[in-house]
Amino acid sequence: MPKSTEELKNDLHLASGIEGFLVDNRKDFRQYTLAEYLHHLLKEKRLIKKDVVRDSLLERIYAYHIFAGRKKQPARNKVISLALAMKLTPEETQYLLYYAGAEQLYVRNPRDSILWYALEHHMSVLDTNLMLQKMSELTLLNVGEELS
């Protein structure tokens, strides 16, 4: 079983050198592309891609490009929309954001706290946008994008 992030942090803290740490722990490093991680999540959660794309409220072609690996670093809001559509946990979303090359959620940021709450409560993209709007925060998608 792979080491947890905390175990890796502890091993790194105790390591006498970085080279040995990297060699000793290479099997525990996750090296997915964004598309690979999305497909892993689809399989793990038994989700259907077309349902996720629909529920994300993203432009259909754009979302499929993310899944196909053609969009390697999509906008953070689009990644969060996919996470909401997939009903990911906040922790799974953090990994998704990492693989997308996007800034992870930071709960000291009010907007990110709202997003974290939405993820924990399995809210839809539309309901999350309404809550963001109600709290005077920027929504995930523009109104035109939501309707396409």
N, C-alpha and C positions, 0 to 999 in steps of 0.2 A: 504494500500500500504506500502511495507517495506521502512524503512528509508534508505536514501542514505548513502554512506560511510562517506561523509562530516558531515551529521547529527549525525551519530554514533560517529565520532571523537569529535564533539562538546559536545555531551552528556557525553562522557568519560572525557573530559577536565573539565566539570562542576560537575562531580560526586563526592559525598563526600566519597564514598567507592566503591571498585570494586565489592563486592558481590551484592549490590543493582543494580549497572549498569548491571551486567550479568543477573540478574533475570528480570529486567525491559525490557531488550532488546533481550531476548532469541529468540523471534519470528523473529527477524531481522537478525540473524546470518545465513549465508549460510553454509550448511554442506553437500555438495555433495562429492561423491567419483569422481575420474577422469572419470570413465566409466559412472556414472550417469550424469555428466555434459556434456560429449560428446553426450550422447543420448538426453539430453535436447536440445542441439544445433542442432542436426540432425532434431529433430521435429520442433523446432522453425523456422529454416531456410528452412525447407522442402527439406532436402538433403537426398540422398541415400548413405548408408554406402559404398557400393562397388565402387561408383564413387569417394567418398572421399579417400578411400584406394588407388585406382588407381592414382588419381591426386596427392597424397602425395608422390609418388615414393618410399614409404617405402616397405620393404619386406612384401608381402601380409599377411603371417601368423603372423608376428610380429605385424602388424597394427591391425589385428583382435584380437590378444591377448590384446592389449591396450583397444579396445572397449569392450571386454568381462571382463575386470577387472583383467586379469591374470598378466598384467604388470602394477603395481601400480605406479611406479616411472620411467617411460621411460626417456631416455636421452632428454635433453632440445631441441636439434636440431630436434629430431623426433617429439616432441610436436609442435614445430614451423612449421614443414613440414605439420602436420595435420591442423594447423591453416591456413596456406596458402591455402591448398587444400579446406578448408571449407569457404574460403574468409571471415575470421573473421576480425573484426576491431582490432586495436591495444589494445583497452580496453578489448574486449572479450578474446583476446589472453593472456592478463595479468591474467585474471581469470583462463584460461585454464592452464597456467604455475603454478599458485598458487595451483590448485587442483592436479597437477602432482608433486608437491613438488620440482619444479624447480625455479631457479632464474628468476625473472621477467625482462623484457626488461628495459634497462637503457640508455636513449638517450644520455648521456654524453660519452657512449662507442661507438666508430665509427661503429663497427660491428652491435651493437644493433640498431643504428640509421638507418643503411641500411635495417635491418630487419623490423623496424617500417615503413620505407618508402615503402617497398615491401607490407606490410600488408595494408597500407593506399591506395595503388594503385592497390590492388587485383592482384598482380603478381603471376605467377605460381611458383612452387618450382624450376623448371628448370631455368626459367628466373632470379629468385632470386639467385640461385647458380652462374649463369653466371655473374651477377652484383657483387656478393661477390668476385668472382675470379678476375674480372676486377679491383676491388678496393684492391686487394692483401689481402683479408680477407679469413679466413677459410670458406669453403662451408658447407652447412647443411648436405649433404650426400656425401659419397665417390662415385667415379665414378662407381664402381662395384655395389653399392647399387642402384644407379639411374637406372641401366639397368635391375635389377631383378624385 
